[in-house]
Amino acid sequence: MPIRPLLLILLPLLLGGCLLSAAKTIVTAPIKAAEVVYDTATESQEEADIKRGRAARKAEERAEREARQAEKDRRKAERQRRRDEGWN
């Protein structure tokens, strides 16, 4: 039996799954892209809470740094004032 007629009969059956898979990928690609855009554009309540907590911690750390620097500047000014008055 020649192989060519057998291939012609089996080829559509063998490629059917491949073609269906490719068609499914093409059809679902825009939906997946829209999902990614939606997820990027919106944030969940949990994500919002995390951002708010991070911003609060950063503000608190900044306030602490500023307070330490202000105390350091105050001490330096006090030492300079005492030197200027002759306290040593």
Beta strands, then each sheet from edge to edge (+ up, - down):
end
